[in-house]
Amino acid sequence: MQAAPVRAHALPSFTTALRAVESLLLSSGQRTARRNAWTAVLEDRRRAKDRVEAEYVLDAVADHRS
């Protein structure tokens, strides 16, 4: 039984493939706007996570005091 041949090049990631399609379909301004929007979404998610963690800490302190 022979081993499967090893590929000499890596397959592109989904993100790389998506960006290639994006660059073909959208103008550079639209690409920039889409990336900025995605960055804003990620930042909003980070802030929401921080709020939840802060609420947990404040609840723990309040429970400890009572």
ChimeraX attribute file (.defattr): number of C-alpha atoms within 10 A of each C-alpha:
attribute: neighborCount
match mode: 1-to-1
recipient: residues
	/A:1	3
	/A:2	4
	/A:3	5
	/A:4	6
	/A:5	6
	/A:6	6
	/A:7	7
	/A:8	6
	/A:9	6
	/A:10	6
	/A:11	9
	/A:12	9
	/A:13	9
	/A:14	9
	/A:15	9
	/A:16	11
	/A:17	12
	/A:18	11
	/A:19	13
	/A:20	11
	/A:21	11
	/A:22	15
	/A:23	13
	/A:24	9
	/A:25	11
	/A:26	12
	/A:27	10
	/A:28	12
	/A:29	9
	/A:30	13
	/A:31	15
	/A:32	12
	/A:33	11
	/A:34	14
	/A:35	12
	/A:36	12
	/A:37	12
	/A:38	12
	/A:39	12
	/A:40	12
	/A:41	12
	/A:42	12
	/A:43	12
	/A:44	12
	/A:45	12
	/A:46	11
	/A:47	12
	/A:48	12
	/A:49	12
	/A:50	12
	/A:51	12
	/A:52	11
	/A:53	12
	/A:54	12
	/A:55	12
	/A:56	12
	/A:57	12
	/A:58	12
	/A:59	12
	/A:60	11
	/A:61	11
	/A:62	10
	/A:63	9
	/A:64	8
	/A:65	7
	/A:66	5
